[in-house]
Amino acid sequence: MTSLYSKTKWMLITVAIMVIAILGAAHHVFARQPAETRLYLVSIGVGDVDLITLRAIDTINKSQVIVCRKKTEDKFVKYLKGKEILDASLSGWRTYRKDRAAIKNKKERRKRRKSNETRAKLIAQIRHALDAGKTVSVLGSGDLLIYGGPYHWYLEEFKDMHPKIIPGVSCFNAANAALGMEIMSGKESHSALLTTARDMEKFSKHHPTMVIFTMHTKFEDLVEKLKTQYSPETPIAIVFYAGYKDKEHITRGRLGTILQKTQGHDFPFEHLVYVGDFMN
Ligand SMILES: C[S@@+](CC[C@H](N)C(=O)[O-])C[C@H]1O[C@@H](n2cnc3c(N)ncnc32)[C@H](O)[C@@H]1O
């Protein structure tokens, strides 16, 4: 009797251990599976249309709804035929999580309200499409997470939908290719810093290669700032329209004298500035 009791007890313990092990293994497997998504943030690359990736095209193909700006719609029209297009106005996102009540100026407050309304409308449209079981792709240029503008706000706003990023070619990649040089091969430092005019001074002590996303900064002001950190002999290059076969070009020089070369030239928004002795 005692032995039957003991046998049953051990059988039960063994079964319990097996169940726990199976549940543990299943949890381990499923916990590592990313949740399935129907919301994609898709890079369309930079410059010409042929710098989009195959993965981006596949993702667009399987989407019923595309969120993009008019300019992008016109450029990628051959991939977007028959898709429902939602207009993605950038202005709607600039005010994300910003408090309207803090604005004193009436006109500015009205502008902010409009911008909030634009964003709320777009968010509602995207949610509506997802609720209806549709797949949605938000298109953006370059690497969406390098000074990407609204894309990190999309990630925040739609966190519950587990959005997925489709990577793409940044202007930084295209500009490196245009320069055709190993940008980490400096004498003083084998590092590169991606930065803006606002932040560059903080990290320039060891003279890394600097890649400056200019964002409307006046080139003269940028050069004056750089001169406080680098010697006048340091090479500098400006890559205009990286990734555009017909428009891409580079102006090269030295920090001390570059302004003589660029005087009187209007700079487009699309230019990256490289500084560093890797160009020596
Ligand atoms: C808001 S950032 C966007 C960068 C984008 N996320 C990327 O990875 O390409 C904009 C800045 O990138 C640079 N830029 C964008 N497109 C460019 C291009 N085709 N050629 C050179 N620079 C470009 C300019 O410095 C511009 O001020």
Ligand as a Chemical Component Dictionary entry (heavy atoms), coordinates in Angstrom:
data_LIG
# 
_chem_comp.id                   LIG 
_chem_comp.type                 NON-POLYMER 
_chem_comp.pdbx_formal_charge   0 
_chem_comp.three_letter_code    LIG 
# 
loop_
_chem_comp_atom.comp_id 
_chem_comp_atom.atom_id 
_chem_comp_atom.alt_atom_id 
_chem_comp_atom.type_symbol 
_chem_comp_atom.charge 
_chem_comp_atom.model_Cartn_x 
_chem_comp_atom.model_Cartn_y 
_chem_comp_atom.model_Cartn_z 
_chem_comp_atom.pdbx_ordinal 
LIG C1  C1  C 0  16.148 65.767 -41.353 1  
LIG S1  S1  S 1  17.701 65.170 -41.967 2  
LIG C2  C2  C 0  17.154 63.702 -42.708 3  
LIG C3  C3  C 0  18.209 62.673 -42.943 4  
LIG C4  C4  C 0  17.606 61.339 -43.376 5  
LIG N1  N1  N 0  16.959 60.702 -42.249 6  
LIG C5  C5  C 0  18.653 60.397 -43.961 7  
LIG O1  O1  O 0  19.043 59.424 -43.289 8  
LIG O2  O2  O -1 19.055 60.613 -45.112 9  
LIG C6  C6  C 0  17.926 66.269 -43.272 10 
LIG C7  C7  C 0  19.375 66.596 -43.506 11 
LIG O3  O3  O 0  19.974 65.505 -44.168 12 
LIG C8  C8  C 0  20.849 65.962 -45.178 13 
LIG N2  N2  N 0  20.355 65.457 -46.488 14 
LIG C9  C9  C 0  19.134 64.974 -46.772 15 
LIG N3  N3  N 0  19.090 64.549 -48.049 16 
LIG C10 C10 C 0  20.303 64.775 -48.584 17 
LIG C11 C11 C 0  20.896 64.525 -49.849 18 
LIG N4  N4  N 0  20.221 63.949 -50.848 19 
LIG N5  N5  N 0  22.194 64.883 -50.038 20 
LIG C12 C12 C 0  22.917 65.435 -49.041 21 
LIG N6  N6  N 0  22.406 65.678 -47.822 22 
LIG C13 C13 C 0  21.127 65.355 -47.580 23 
LIG C14 C14 C 0  20.863 67.476 -45.122 24 
LIG O4  O4  O 0  21.949 67.866 -44.316 25 
LIG C15 C15 C 0  19.566 67.779 -44.434 26 
LIG O5  O5  O 0  19.641 68.973 -43.709 27 
# 
loop_
_chem_comp_bond.comp_id 
_chem_comp_bond.atom_id_1 
_chem_comp_bond.atom_id_2 
_chem_comp_bond.value_order 
_chem_comp_bond.pdbx_ordinal 
LIG C1  S1  SING 1  
LIG S1  C2  SING 2  
LIG S1  C6  SING 3  
LIG C2  C3  SING 4  
LIG C3  C4  SING 5  
LIG C4  N1  SING 6  
LIG C4  C5  SING 7  
LIG C5  O1  DOUB 8  
LIG C5  O2  SING 9  
LIG C6  C7  SING 10 
LIG C7  O3  SING 11 
LIG C7  C15 SING 12 
LIG O3  C8  SING 13 
LIG C8  N2  SING 14 
LIG C8  C14 SING 15 
LIG N2  C9  SING 16 
LIG N2  C13 SING 17 
LIG C9  N3  DOUB 18 
LIG N3  C10 SING 19 
LIG C10 C11 SING 20 
LIG C10 C13 DOUB 21 
LIG C11 N4  SING 22 
LIG C11 N5  DOUB 23 
LIG N5  C12 SING 24 
LIG C12 N6  DOUB 25 
LIG N6  C13 SING 26 
LIG C14 O4  SING 27 
LIG C14 C15 SING 28 
LIG C15 O5  SING 29 
# 
